[in-house]
């Protein structure tokens, strides 16, 4: 895909978003040239799934906001703690503490990943476990929970899963009012996610094409 078509697709999505919805361009499979095209267009929010790639691009393009979206092993926690603008896949206390150990002179915004698809192979906290998990995270002062993230099953209607994540968020708000963000929706279902209350969407292939 040419850089011109990348910009056209990005612009089309951006213009269709309602106020209050943040578009995060999932750049994990795309070239630096395409990242630079969106940067030149004024876009700031990009996502990487591999901690080393996040580190490298955060150092190469410090003017951007680099979001960590993939599963994280504790031995790679230093890259997230040092370089991530936001961490989307928090679902384990030990890994959370490992990341926090590398956060210096700031507080790292994080999203708790919730398993809303019901698929056992998917990462994420079960909805019923959220209140206790959030209470335990409150003791890690270097991290600040600002919302929830979840992914629907690819082969099914995503609306019920997104509605579940919104209900989880609404249930938490009285006790944790900063947890207002809902990150849900990708290239195949972001429009449904917005209808169900998403405040952040993560779009990769619809902008950059398939890898």
Buried (B, 14 or more C-beta within 10 A) or exposed (E): BEBEEBBEBBBEBBEEBEEEBBBBBBBBBBEEEBBEBBBEEEBBBBBBBBBEBBBBBBEEBEEBBBBBBBBBEBEBBBBBBBBBBBBBBBBBEEBBBBBBBBBEEEEBBBBBBBBBBEBEEBBBBEBEBBBEBBEEBEEBEBBBBBBBBBBBBEEEEBBBBBBBBBEBBEBBEEEBEEBBBBBBBBBEBBBBBBEBBBBBBBBBBBBBBEE
